[in-house]
Amino acid sequence: MSSLVPAASSHLERRLEAALTRGERLRIGLDLGSAMLAGGLLLVAFLFEWFGDASQRPLTELFKCVAALIVSVPIFGAAMRGVLTGETDDTIEQLVALAVLAALVSGEFTTAASIPLILNLGHFLEQRSALGAQAAIDGLQTLQGRTATLLTVTGEREVESTILRRDDVVVVRPGDVIPADGIVRKGASTVDQSSITGESLAEEVGPGTRLFAGSINLTGLLEVTVTGVGQKTALGRVLELLHSAEQSKTPAVRLVEQYAKYWVPSILTAAAVLLFLTHDMSRVVTLMVVACPGAFVLAGPTAMIAALAAASRLGILVKNTKFIEVLADVDTVVLDKTGTVTLGHFAIVTIRPYGGATDEELLRAAALCAAGSRHPVSRAIIRAASTAGLQLVEVSETVEEMHGQGVIAIAGNSRCLLGRADWLRGQGLELPPIPDHEGAVVWVARDEAVLGYLLLADLPRPEARQAIAELRKLGLNRVILLTGDRQQAAAQVARLLDIENVIAEVLPEQKLQTVQSEKAMGHRVMVVGDGVNDALALASGDVGVAMGAMGSDVALKSADVALMANDLTRLPLAIRLSRQTRATISQNLIVGAASSALMLTLAALGIVSPIIGAVLHNAGEIFVIFNSARLLGFGRIQRL
């Protein structure tokens, strides 16, 4: 196993790196190529200038002019595209193009060539520093297995994963990528599903275990029944929603876009006034260079991409900018009970033998009956027997299940019964007093002897109490448990989790009304749920959080944030990341505003030259990029 894990991780890293550079290579190559050619021409011009004589000056200036034109072609193209389409995305290129034109007209060929060169260098550094953030998002695409080993009636066949269909059976060997969502049909192994769920530890899997496309099989041979392919897989939904989140716009971006169309005319007006007052074209060129709102434009998108990357590593899927706009300010959390704060299935909490029977004898007889039933109580008994290491020495010859009552299993000369108290009484058995228990109670008997009873309950998740405590530390002091379950069962879970506000026995419409009522009282409400009956409440909350891949598609589509693993400790992590992201955007905007004001002042006063202005302009943008890139470490820091 130890040799397989590093090999799988190394393979994954190589695939991610390939995805990182492939999309950027052409554009970066063109920019660098033109910059290198222009730089070479400038170097030749400077050599002529330093070591030549005055007669070579025209040739020197020609080299500088050609260098300026070569390095400015991409900028002129982008500026012209912005003018023709009216798009505001090319504001920076328009101002730089005007500055280069002004320098060319005034004969400042060194300035005309140097400004684009310096700006191209800055953009290259920005692209490379931001690429790591984009990698965690774009790299998910490469996690999808391209081929699969399909099991057919004639044997195994290697096929493209895109042709797989639901209910196909695929063979997955150690080191292979799971090609589609599925359920283990046969075999046992250890699987790394961290790329999908955010869980750092590999998971032991066996028959019945759910697997996600993009996970890596580490140790054993598995046969997997396909349940979802393509966009129907958990990974497919993640990719679709991440692309949607990338395209959504933060408040800062919307503000920049709103006023961008006025920026270029304003700067041109200021440049005209400056030229009229000073008659200094160098100041005008500098003003247009430093007026490029690069830091403002990058303030929101860079932080958002880095936050998306950090969130995806934690198994937190962000669907839109409510993550930043609202999640950081929530003060109330409304939690669904079943499957959200609880495990969503029965578990045995107490084994009570009776009449001299032992715990093992009671559980063994119960497991004999449960082995032939698919009832949730029976599944809980089988899990408990497996955890206790019990091996069934007897196998039931016949099993008869009475719907809603119990199960009769006959093995050899023994007749075992598992079921409700009134049903066992109807079978002629005398039972001791029924225990006081809010959950399910099942009785077990063998032949004419009552062996005892089992107390079952839908237990709270192990991490739920800690997660709720952390939410309170973050200022979410109002915690509401909202459920359609019985009041007694809800109250018991609330006591275990230290939740004071409980609203039970409500329908989906009443859940919606409860959330709207909380909002009407001025609370910022985060709703957390995992099922179809939570969809209305999730959509109506200020922020809806779905228990992602394990929840229903309806809940996932209704929510703003999805937890890919059923781990409630991701909730406080999401809030912390949201607040840190918003703080980072604010820092970027403040630095951008301050640096722009300072540089515009220095340019107007003639204190800085156009070339120094280009360097200072890059410095502001690079600060924004690296400040946003700090968010990439959020996931790693929280795991320490």
Residue pairs with C-beta under 8 A, 6 or more apart in sequence:
1 190
1 218
1 219
4 174
4 175
4 218
4 219
5 192
5 202
5 218
7 175
8 175
8 192
8 216
8 218
11 175
12 143
12 195
12 216
15 139
15 142
15 143
16 135
16 139
16 142
17 135
18 142
19 135
19 138
19 139
19 141
19 142
20 131
20 132
20 134
20 135
20 138
20 139
23 138
24 127
24 131
28 124
28 127
30 74
31 74
31 120
31 123
31 124
32 120
32 124
34 70
34 71
34 73
34 74
34 120
35 71
35 116
35 117
35 120
35 121
37 67
37 70
37 71
38 67
38 68
38 70
38 71
38 113
38 116
38 117
39 67
39 117
41 63
41 64
41 66
41 67
41 70
41 113
42 63
42 64
42 67
42 110
42 113
42 114
42 117
44 63
45 60
45 61
45 63
45 64
45 67
48 56
48 59
48 60
48 63
49 57
49 60
52 60
61 107
61 109
64 109
64 110
64 112
64 113
65 104
65 109
65 112
65 113
67 109
67 113
68 100
68 103
68 104
68 109
68 112
68 113
68 116
71 113
71 116
71 117
71 120
72 97
72 100
72 112
72 116
75 93
75 96
75 97
75 100
75 116
75 119
76 97
76 100
78 90
78 93
78 97
79 90
79 93
79 94
79 96
79 97
79 98
81 87
81 90
82 88
82 89
82 90
82 91
82 93
82 94
83 94
86 261
88 257
88 260
88 261
91 260
91 263
91 264
91 292
91 293
91 297
92 292
92 293
92 294
92 297
94 264
95 264
95 267
95 288
95 289
95 291
95 292
96 115
96 116
96 119
96 288
96 289
96 292
98 268
98 288
99 115
99 285
99 288
99 289
99 610
100 112
100 115
100 116
102 281
102 284
102 285
102 288
103 109
103 111
103 112
103 115
103 281
103 285
103 610
104 112
105 281
106 281
106 282
106 285
108 281
108 282
108 285
108 610
111 282
111 285
111 609
111 610
111 611
114 610
114 611
114 614
115 285
115 289
115 610
115 611
115 614
118 611
118 614
118 615
118 618
119 614
119 617
119 618
121 618
122 617
122 618
122 621
122 622
125 618
125 622
125 625
126 298
126 621
126 622
126 625
129 622
129 625
129 626
129 629
130 302
130 305
130 306
130 625
130 628
130 629
132 309
132 629
132 632
133 302
133 305
133 306
133 308
133 309
133 628
133 629
133 631
133 632
134 305
134 309
135 309
136 308
136 309
136 310
136 312
136 313
136 632
137 242
137 246
137 305
137 308
137 309
137 312
140 195
140 214
140 235
140 238
140 239
140 242
140 312
141 239
143 177
143 195
143 213
143 214
143 235
144 161
144 177
144 179
144 213
144 214
144 235
145 161
145 176
145 177
145 178
145 179
145 180
145 213
145 214
146 160
146 161
147 158
147 159
147 160
147 161
147 179
148 158
148 159
148 160
148 161
148 164
148 170
148 179
148 180
149 156
149 157
149 158
149 159
149 170
149 171
149 172
149 173
149 176
150 156
150 157
150 158
150 159
150 164
150 168
150 169
150 170
150 171
151 168
151 169
151 170
151 171
151 223
156 171
161 179
161 180
161 229
162 229
162 230
164 170
164 179
164 180
164 226
164 229
165 226
165 229
166 226
166 227
166 228
166 229
167 225
167 226
168 180
168 225
168 226
169 185
169 223
169 224
169 225
169 226
170 179
170 180
170 182
170 223
170 224
170 226
171 221
171 222
171 223
171 224
172 178
172 179
172 217
172 221
172 222
172 223
172 224
173 217
173 221
174 189
174 217
174 218
174 219
174 220
174 221
175 216
175 217
175 218
176 216
176 217
177 214
177 215
177 216
177 217
178 191
178 211
178 212
178 213
178 214
178 215
178 216
178 217
178 224
179 213
180 213
180 224
180 226
180 227
180 228
180 229
180 233
181 210
181 211
181 212
181 213
181 226
181 227
181 228
181 229
181 232
181 233
181 234
181 235
182 210
182 211
182 224
182 225
182 226
182 227
182 228
183 208
183 209
183 210
183 211
183 224
183 225
183 227
184 205
184 206
184 207
184 208
184 209
184 211
184 222
184 223
184 224
184 225
185 207
185 223
185 224
185 225
186 207
186 222
186 223
187 206
187 207
187 220
187 221
187 222
187 223
188 204
188 205
188 206
188 220
188 222
189 204
189 205
189 217
189 218
189 219
189 220
189 221
189 222
190 202
190 203
190 204
190 205
190 218
190 219
190 220
191 202
191 203
191 205
191 211
191 215
191 216
191 217
191 218
192 202
192 203
192 215
192 216
192 218
193 199
193 202
193 203
193 211
193 212
193 215
194 200
194 202
195 214
195 215
195 216
196 212
196 213
196 214
196 215
196 234
196 235
196 238
196 315
196 549
196 564
197 212
197 315
197 549
197 564
197 565
198 312
198 313
198 314
198 315
198 316
198 564
198 565
198 567
198 570
199 315
199 565
199 567
200 639
202 218
203 209
205 211
205 222
210 227
211 222
211 224
212 233
212 234
212 235
212 549
213 228
213 229
213 233
213 234
213 235
213 236
214 233
214 235
228 234
228 236
230 236
231 237
231 240
234 548
234 549
234 564
237 549
237 553
237 556
238 312
238 317
238 564
241 317
241 319
241 562
242 308
242 312
242 317
242 318
244 319
244 320
245 304
245 308
245 318
245 319
245 320
245 321
245 323
246 304
246 305
246 308
248 320
248 321
249 257
249 300
249 321
250 300
250 301
250 303
250 304
250 321
250 324
250 325
250 585
251 300
251 321
251 324
251 325
252 296
252 299
252 300
252 585
252 589
253 300
253 301
256 293
256 296
256 297
256 299
256 300
260 293
263 291
263 293
267 287
267 288
267 291
270 287
270 291
270 604
271 284
271 287
271 288
274 280
274 283
274 284
274 287
274 604
275 281
275 283
275 284
278 606
280 606
282 606
282 609
282 610
283 603
283 604
283 606
285 610
286 603
286 606
286 608
286 609
286 610
286 612
286 613
287 600
287 603
287 604
289 603
289 610
289 613
289 614
289 617
290 596
290 599
290 600
290 602
290 603
290 608
290 613
290 616
290 617
291 596
291 600
291 603
292 617
293 592
293 596
294 617
294 620
294 621
294 624
295 588
295 591
295 592
295 595
295 596
295 620
295 621
295 623
295 624
296 589
296 592
296 593
296 596
298 588
298 621
298 624
298 625
298 628
299 585
299 588
299 589
299 592
299 624
300 585
300 588
302 588
302 624
302 625
302 628
302 629
303 581
303 584
303 585
303 588
303 628
303 631
304 321
304 324
304 581
304 585
305 628
306 581
306 584
306 628
306 629
306 630
306 631
306 632
307 318
307 323
307 324
307 577
307 578
307 580
307 581
307 631
307 634
308 318
309 631
309 632
310 577
310 631
310 632
310 633
310 634
310 635
311 317
311 318
311 323
311 574
311 577
311 635
313 635
313 636
314 570
314 573
314 574
314 577
314 635
314 638
315 548
315 563
315 564
315 565
315 567
315 570
316 561
316 562
316 563
316 564
316 570
316 573
316 574
316 577
317 548
317 561
317 562
317 563
317 564
318 560
318 561
319 559
319 560
319 561
319 562
320 560
322 542
322 543
322 560
322 561
323 543
323 560
323 561
323 574
323 578
323 581
324 578
324 581
324 582
324 585
326 524
326 542
326 543
327 526
327 543
327 560
327 561
327 574
327 575
327 578
328 575
328 578
328 579
328 581
328 582
329 524
330 476
330 524
330 525
330 526
330 542
330 543
330 575
331 475
331 476
331 477
331 478
331 523
331 524
332 476
332 478
332 479
332 480
332 518
332 523
332 524
332 525
332 526
333 471
333 476
333 478
333 479
333 480
333 525
333 526
333 527
333 528
333 571
334 480
334 482
334 514
334 515
334 518
334 525
334 526
334 527
334 528
334 537
334 541
335 341
335 468
335 479
335 480
335 481
335 482
335 499
335 528
335 529
336 482
336 483
336 528
336 529
336 530
336 531
336 534
336 537
337 481
337 482
337 483
337 485
337 489
337 490
337 493
338 344
338 458
338 483
338 485
338 531
339 530
339 531
339 547
339 550
339 551
339 566
340 528
340 529
340 530
340 534
340 547
340 568
341 460
341 461
341 464
341 481
341 493
341 497
341 568
342 458
342 459
342 460
342 461
342 464
342 493
343 458
343 459
343 460
343 461
344 458
344 530
345 376
345 379
345 380
345 458
346 376
346 377
346 379
346 380
346 439
346 440
346 456
346 457
346 458
347 380
347 383
347 384
347 456
347 457
347 458
347 459
348 380
348 381
348 384
348 454
348 455
348 456
349 439
349 455
349 456
349 457
349 459
350 437
350 454
350 455
351 359
351 362
351 363
351 452
351 454
351 455
352 362
352 435
352 452
352 453
352 454
352 455
353 359
353 361
353 362
353 451
353 452
354 432
354 450
354 451
354 452
354 453
355 449
355 450
355 451
355 452
357 449
357 451
357 452
360 388
360 390
361 451
362 444
362 451
362 452
362 454
363 381
363 384
363 385
363 388
363 390
363 454
364 385
364 390
364 392
364 393
365 416
365 418
365 444
365 445
365 446
365 451
366 381
366 385
366 416
366 418
366 442
366 444
366 454
367 381
367 382
367 384
367 385
367 390
367 392
368 392
368 394
368 396
368 409
368 411
368 416
369 378
369 381
369 396
369 399
369 406
369 407
369 408
369 409
369 416
369 417
369 418
369 444
370 377
370 378
370 379
370 381
370 382
370 385
370 407
370 418
371 378
371 382
371 392
371 395
371 396
371 399
371 409
372 396
372 399
372 401
372 407
372 409
373 399
373 401
373 407
375 401
375 407
377 440
377 442
377 456
378 407
378 418
380 456
381 418
381 442
381 454
385 392
394 411
394 412
394 414
395 411
396 409
396 410
396 411
396 416
397 410
397 411
397 412
398 409
398 410
399 407
399 408
399 409
399 410
400 407
400 408
400 409
401 407
401 408
402 408
402 419
402 423
404 420
405 419
405 420
405 423
406 417
406 418
406 419
406 420
406 423
406 424
406 442
407 417
407 418
407 419
408 415
408 416
408 417
409 415
409 416
409 418
410 416
414 446
414 447
415 446
415 447
416 444
416 445
416 446
417 424
417 427
417 429
417 443
417 444
417 445
417 446
418 442
418 443
418 444
419 442
419 443
420 442
420 443
421 431
421 434
421 441
421 443
424 431
424 443
424 445
424 450
425 431
427 445
428 448
429 445
429 448
429 450
430 450
431 443
431 450
432 450
434 441
435 441
435 453
435 455
437 455
437 457
438 457
438 486
438 488
438 489
438 491
438 492
439 455
439 456
439 457
439 458
439 489
439 492
440 455
440 456
440 457
441 453
441 454
441 455
441 456
442 453
442 454
442 456
443 450
443 452
443 453
444 450
444 451
444 452
444 453
444 454
445 451
457 489
457 492
458 489
458 493
460 493
460 496
460 497
461 566
461 567
461 568
463 567
463 568
463 569
464 497
464 568
465 496
465 497
465 498
466 569
467 568
467 569
467 571
467 572
468 479
468 497
468 498
468 499
468 568
469 498
470 569
470 571
470 572
471 479
471 571
471 572
471 575
472 479
473 572
474 572
474 575
474 576
476 526
476 575
478 501
478 518
478 523
479 499
479 500
479 501
480 499
480 501
480 502
480 503
480 514
480 518
481 490
481 493
481 494
481 497
481 499
481 501
481 502
481 503
481 504
482 503
482 506
482 511
482 514
482 537
483 490
483 503
483 504
483 505
483 506
484 504
484 505
484 506
484 507
484 508
484 511
484 533
485 504
485 505
486 504
486 505
487 502
487 504
487 505
489 504
490 502
490 504
491 502
491 504
493 499
494 500
494 502
503 514
506 514
507 533
508 533
508 534
508 535
508 536
508 537
509 536
511 533
511 534
511 536
511 537
512 536
512 537
512 540
514 537
515 525
515 527
515 537
515 540
515 541
516 540
518 525
519 525
519 540
519 541
519 542
524 542
525 541
525 542
525 543
526 541
526 542
526 543
526 544
526 545
526 571
527 534
527 537
527 538
527 540
527 541
527 543
527 544
527 545
528 545
528 546
528 547
528 568
528 571
529 535
529 537
529 538
529 544
529 545
529 546
529 547
529 551
529 555
529 559
530 546
530 547
530 550
530 551
530 552
530 555
530 566
531 551
531 552
531 555
532 552
532 554
532 555
534 546
534 555
534 558
535 552
535 554
535 555
535 557
535 558
536 558
537 544
538 544
538 545
538 546
538 555
538 558
538 559
539 558
539 559
543 560
543 561
544 558
544 559
544 560
544 561
545 559
545 560
545 561
545 562
545 563
545 571
545 574
546 555
546 556
546 558
546 559
546 561
546 562
546 563
547 555
547 562
547 563
547 566
548 556
548 562
548 563
548 564
548 565
549 562
549 564
549 565
550 565
550 566
551 562
556 562
561 574
563 570
563 571
573 638
576 634
576 638
577 631
577 634
580 631
580 634
581 631
584 627
584 628
584 630
584 631
587 627
588 624
588 627
588 628
591 620
591 623
591 624
591 627
592 620
592 624
595 616
595 619
595 620
595 623
596 620
599 608
599 613
599 616
599 617
599 620
602 608
602 613
603 613
608 616
